[in-house]
């Protein structure tokens, strides 16, 4: 008769929060197993037993980020906001989050696994980050289409072009805040980015 497996003796959310911070600060490739062990308080055997591999731990950390600090991009899907206001609030909220000194600066999915070693695990990590970026790009595109349909956003450019512009700004916040560009300047830049997209009445 099969016996029940041993219960995990750690707080999974706390472990994922610690691993997320390591990957956010150092990037996927540079984050070492020693750093992950120290941050999570788990042995190598426990980490691999619970999460399978470093890349799988990273993927779970990305999911954890999306539910935590990264949820600021959910604003773009708020049906109670106009499309233009949803885009503005998303960029403002992301600027605030990415410049918050309570955690590493910038965006985990923009910084942590864009380039790296040519290994299967490295490729898996880059795919996990790219998948999240694509999800945000798609949601921004849907928001832009909604704004064009309602007549508040310009139809001079196609929705994909506008969404790419906004998403490029969103990803670029990471390097700006790490270079010390202040949030107030980034908010002004966000307004400058969005202003030409609005239909003037």
N, C-alpha and C positions, 0 to 999 in steps of 0.2 A: 504494500500500500504506500502511495506517495506521501511524503511528508511536506508540510508547508515550508516554504523558504523562510530563511531568517529575515525578520523585519529590518529595514534599513535603520541604522543608528545615527542618522544625521538629518538635519533639516535641509531638504532638497532646495528650497527657495533660497536659503542662506548660502548654500554651496554655489548655486547658479549665480547669485548676486556677486559673490567673491570672484568666481571665474570670469564673469562678464567684465568686472573691473580690470582684471589682469589683461584680458584680450583688448579691452578698450584702451588701456594705457600703453601697451607694448606692441599691439598688433598680433595677428595669429602666428606668424612664423617666428617672431622674436620671443613670444611668450614661452617660457621653459616649463618643463614638468616640475622642476623644483619650485618655481614661483607659484604654480598652480597648487602644489601641495601645501606650501606655506600659507597661501591665502585661504584655502578651503579647510585646512586642518585635516585633510584626508591623506592616506597613503596612496602610492601609485596603484596598488592592487585595488583599493577601494574605488578610486576614480575610474579605473578601467572596468572594474566590475559593475559599476553603476551606469557608466555612460558609453562604454565600448571602446572609444578611441579619443584622441585629442580633437579630431575634426568633428566627431559626434558631440563632444562636450561643447565645442564652439557653436555648433548648430543650435544646441539647446540654449546656450548663452544668448544667441541672437534672438531666439523666441522669447526668452526672459526679458531682454532689452525692449522688444516690441511691445510687450505688455506693461513695461515700466516707463523709463525715460523716453523711449521711442514712440510712445503712444500719442505724442503731440501731433503727429501727422494725421491722426484720426479726425482732426478738426476739418480736414478737407472734405469729409463725407457727411458733415452735419447738415441734415435737411432743413434745419431751422435757420440756417444762414444763407444769404445770397452767395452765389458762386465767388464773386469778387471778394466779399468779406471773408469767406471760408479760406481762400488763398492767402489773404493778408494775415488772418489770425494764425494760420498754420506756420507761415514764415516767422512771424513775431514770436510764437511759442517755441519754435525750434531755435531761434536765436537765443532766447532766454535759457532754454535747456542746455544748449551746447556751450554757453558761456558760464554756466553754473559751476563755481569752484568746489561744490560738494562732491563732484565726481570728475573723471578725466574730461578735458575739454574736447569739443568736437562731437562727431557722430560715429558710433561704433561701426555701422554698416558702410559708412563712407571711408573710414580710415583703416580698419583692422585687417581686411583681406582683399585688397584690390590687386596687389602684385605679390609674388612670393615664389618659393621654391617650386620646381616642376616635379611635384610628387603627387600621388593619388590623393593623399590626405590634404595637401595644400590646395589641389584642384577642388576637392569637396568643400573646403572652407570657403573658397572664392565663389563657388556656386551658391552656397547658402546665403552669402552676403548679397550676391547679384540678384538672387530670387527676391529678397526683400526690397532691393532698389527697384526692381521691375514692378512689384506690387504697388509701391508708392507712385511710380510713374503712371501706372494704369489708373490709379485713383485720381491723380491730378488731371489726367486726360478726361476722365468722366466728369470731373467738376468743371473743366473748361467747356466741354460740350454742353453741359447744363447751362452755363452762363451765356454761351452763344445762342442757344435755343431761346432763352428768355430775353435776349437782346441787350444784356448788360455788358457782354464782352465782345470785342471786335470780331468780325468774321473775315477781316482782311487776310488773316493767316489761318492755316488749318489748325485744328485742335492739337494735333501731334506736335506741331512746331511750337505752339504756345506752351504746351505741357513740358516740352523739352527745355525751353527757356526757364520756366519756373523751377523745374527739377534740378537743372544745372545750378541755379542760384542756391537752392536748398543744400545740395551737396558741397558747394563751395564755401558755405558758412564754416565748415570744419577747419579749413586751412586759414581762413581769416581770423577766427578766434584764437587759434594756436599761434598766430603771428602777432596777437595782441591788439587786433582791431576792436575798438569798443562797441558794445551792443547798440548804443544810440546811433552810431554811424551805420551799422548794419541795418537797423530799422529804416533809416533814411534811404539806404540803398534798395531795400525791399520795396519801399513806396515808389522809388524811381523805376524799378523793374516792372511793377504792376500798373503804374499810371497809364502808359500808352495802350494797355490792353482794355481799358474801360471805355465804353461808348459814352461820349459826352452828350448830356441832355440839356 
